[in-house]
Structure formats: C-alpha cells, structure tokens
Amino acid sequence: MKTFSSVCAVPVLFGALLKEGNAFSFQQKNNVAPLTTTSRKDFFTQVASTMAVVSLGGVVLGAPTKSLAVDADVGGTVRYGDEDIMVQKGHGTSASPVQSDLLYGVDNKLADKITNFNRNFAENGGYFKSTTFETTVLQAKGEPITFYDSVSGKALFVAPVNRSAEDFIKESRIHGWPSFRDEEVVWDNVRVMKRSGETVSADGSHLGHNLPDRSGNRYCINLVSIAGKPVVQS
C-alpha cells in the first residue's frame, strides 16, 4: 500500500470507497494512482505489539480549562450525541463542503470525503507528518493552539492543555493521528456516539473516534477534519 504522503499533493478526483485488503481507498478515474485511507482498527492491530503507552502524569482528566487560544470553555464532561446529528444534509452529513483554504497543507478533496461522506474510515496513519501540523504546534512554544472544524470554522479542540507540545506530538505520533484528551475538547461543538465512539461535530462533521487507553478517553482525530479557519459566528 502506498503511503499517503507520497501522493498527497496530486490534484485528483475521488470516487467511491473501495476495500483493498486491510486498507480502504478513495478510487479515482483516469488511471491515477489512488490516495489511500486506513481503517483505524487495522492500523492499531498492526502496531499493538510494539506501541508504547504514553504517560500523562499530572493531567486532571475532565477539568474545565479556559484557554487564551479560543473564547470558549475547553474541557469538562463528555457530551454524547445521537444519530440525528449525522443525517444527510445539503452536502453529505454537513450543510456545505469544507473550506477552500484549509490550514496545514491538507488535501481539500480528501478532507471533504472524510469529513462529509464518511462515518468509519480515516486519513492514513501518520498523514499529519506530511503537513505543517508538527511545525505549527512546536512554533507556538507551548501556547495552546485552537483546531477548527474544516466545514463550519467552529472551535473543536485546543491543545496542548496540561502537557507540553512535545508530549502532544509524541502521543499523536505513537497512535498515528492527532490525539486529544477530555480537557482539550470544546464540548459545546463536539459530540461522541456512545455505541461506536465516533467523534463528530455538533453540526455533522465526522472527526474521528474515541479510543480510550489507560490514561482515559483519547480522541483520535483526522487532521483534515480540523484544519479549518475560524469563522465569526453570528
């Protein structure tokens, strides 16, 4: 299976989801090599035997935090949602496509497919390493960064909170996707499905899944779904 980073800059049109062994791809026409997406379950099966458990010493899970990075309450009690959030709307499960000028150099077409026309699958594990995500986090020198919905521009996550930028990146690298904790979630705008752990925006964007570990809830999130620019809400 080709890694996403080798073809992420190629402008392509995406078609239907096709299963190919343990990976899933958005197949394109015109004989262009497909951009692949990974089933998170398959990814974790492959790395489970060697994956280290990240220690988050000193983190008080669930403690509400007021961050200077966003004018919203961050952290607190998990908010669950129901299937009504993810009904079909004007553009898949969202009202509109993703923003045209997403941050971190992510691929817009992939972002639109994963965020608006998908409930189960993910960008390739480690995809964020081919973007400016890590550089942006480190250049903030420990100040929390707000991650916005790629469709609505609403704040979804603020990180790092109660840990260093290096620890945030380390955990994300171990698991393959940006990984957030309860105290880094803007619960006004994020919901978790109780049965599946699917993590979504309150407006219907698919974000990722909650995959708890010994440190508590861990929200394994697609960077392409949280690469929006802030939009002033009326």
N, C-alpha and C positions, 0 to 999 in steps of 0.2 A: 504493500500500500504506500502510495506516495505521501510524503508529509505535506501539510497544507502550506507551510512556509515557502516551499519551492515554487508554488504557482499562485500565491495569494494576490499578486499584483496584476494577474492577467485578467483583462475585462472579458467576462463570459456571460452567457445567458444560462439560467438554471432551469431545469425541468423537474421531473418527478423524483421523489426519493426512491432509490433502488438499493436493495440489500446486496452486499458483496462480501461474503464470508462474515467476519466479525466487525466489519466496518459498514458505514452507510454513506452513500454519496449523493450529491445533487448532480444528476447526469445532465450534460449539455448536448446540444445538437452540433452539427458541423464538424464532427470528429475531433473536437477539442478535448484534451485530457481532463477528466472530471476533477473538480475540487471535492475533497472527501470530508465527511464529518464522522465523528466517532461516537459510538454508543458508550456513555459514561460507565455503564456496568462492565462492558468488555474491557475498557481501559483499566478499571480498578482490579479486575480479575488478573490481568497480565502483570500488574505491579504489586499485588498484595503481599507476595512473599518477601519483597525487599523494601517495602515502604516503611519509612520511619514514622513514629508518632511524634508530632510536634508538641512540645510543652509550652503552654501559655501561662506560665506562672504569674500570679498577681492579677489575673483578669477576673473581674467580678461579673459573671455572666448575667445578662438581663438588666444591668443597672443603667437607667436612662442617662444619657450624656448630652449636653448642649454643646455642639461643635461650632466653632467660628467659621467652619467651611460652608455651612448652609444654615439658613434661617428656618430650621425645623428641628423637632425633637428626634434624637437619634437613640436607638436602644429601647429597652423596655420589654413588655410582654409580647410574645409571638402572636401575630394575628392570622387567623385561619380564614380561608375563603372557600367558596363553593363553585360548582361548575358554571353557574350563571356568569361568572366573570369572563369565562373563556368561550362564550358563544360566538358564532360567526357575526362579524360586523361589516363595516364598509371595506376593510382590507384584511382579510383573514380574521384573526381574533382581535385585531386592533381597528381603530376607526380610520387610520391612514397609514401610508408607508413610513419607513424610517426616514430620519432627516437626511438631506442630500449631502451634508458636510460633516459626517461623523468624525469624532476625535480618534486619536491614537493610530491613525492609518489603517483602520479596519476596512474590510471589503464590504461595500454597501449592499451588494446583491446577496451575499451570504448573510449579512445582518438581517435583511428583510425576510429571507426564507426562515431563518432560525427563530426570529422574534415573532413573526406574524403568521407563519404557516407550519407550525411545528409544536408538538407537545412533549416529545420524548428524546430527541437527539440533540447533539451538541457540536460546536466547532471542534476541530481536532485538539486533543490533549496537547498542551504546550503551545498552542497557537499564539497566545499573548506574547511569547518571546520573540515573535517576528514583527511586533508592533513597538510603539514608543511607550507602552504601559509601564515597564520597569523604570525607564529613564525618568518618566514623569513623576512616579512615586518617589524615587530617590532624590530628584532635584528639589522636591518640596521640603527636604531636610527635616522630616518628622512631622510636619504640619499635615493634618488630615486633608484628604482630597475627596471631593464630592463626585460621585458617579451618577450620571443622569440617564434616564430612560431614552433609548435610541429613537423612540417614536414621539413621546409627549414632552420630553425635556424636563420631566419632574425628577427631583432628587430621590434616589433609591438606596444608595449605600454611602457611608462616609468612613474612610479608612486611611491610615491605621488609627484605631482607638485602643488605648491601654496596651499598646505594644509598639515596637519600633517598625519603621519602614522595612528594614531588613528582615524582620520576623514575618511581616505580612507577605513579602515576596518569597521568602523561603517556604512558607506553608503553601502558597499558590503554586510554586514550582514542584513541590512534592506531589501534589494532587493533580496538577495539570491544568487547572483553571483558577482564576481569581477566587479566593476563598475568604468569605466574610463570616463574622461571628454575630451573635444576637445583638451585642452592643454597637454594632456597626451598621445596623439596618434602620432605614427610615420607615417605620411601620405604618405611618399614615398612607404610604404609597405602595407597600409591598404586602403580599398575602402568600400563605403556604397552604397547599392542599393536604388535608390530613391523611388521606389514604396513600397517596403516591409520593408525597414530599415535594411535588413540583412547586417551584417558587416562581411567582408571576407578579406583574404589576397590578395594581387595583384597576387599571384600565384595560388589561387583557394582553400585555406583552409577556411572552414566555421568556423567563430569565435563566432558569437552571433548575437545580434540585437541592433539597436539604439532605445531606449525607452525614448524619451525626457521627462523632467519634468519642473517645474517652474524655475529651475536653468540653463536650456539649454539641449543640447544633452547629453545623458548618454548611454554609450556603455556597455551593459550587456553581459559579455563575459564568455564563458566556460573556466574554468581553464585548462581543459585537452587539449584545443587547443592552449594554450600559455605557455606550460610547457617545451618548447624545450631548448636545449643548443645552445649557439651561434656558428655559423659556419662561418669561414672566407670566404667571398665572393671573387671569383677571378675576 
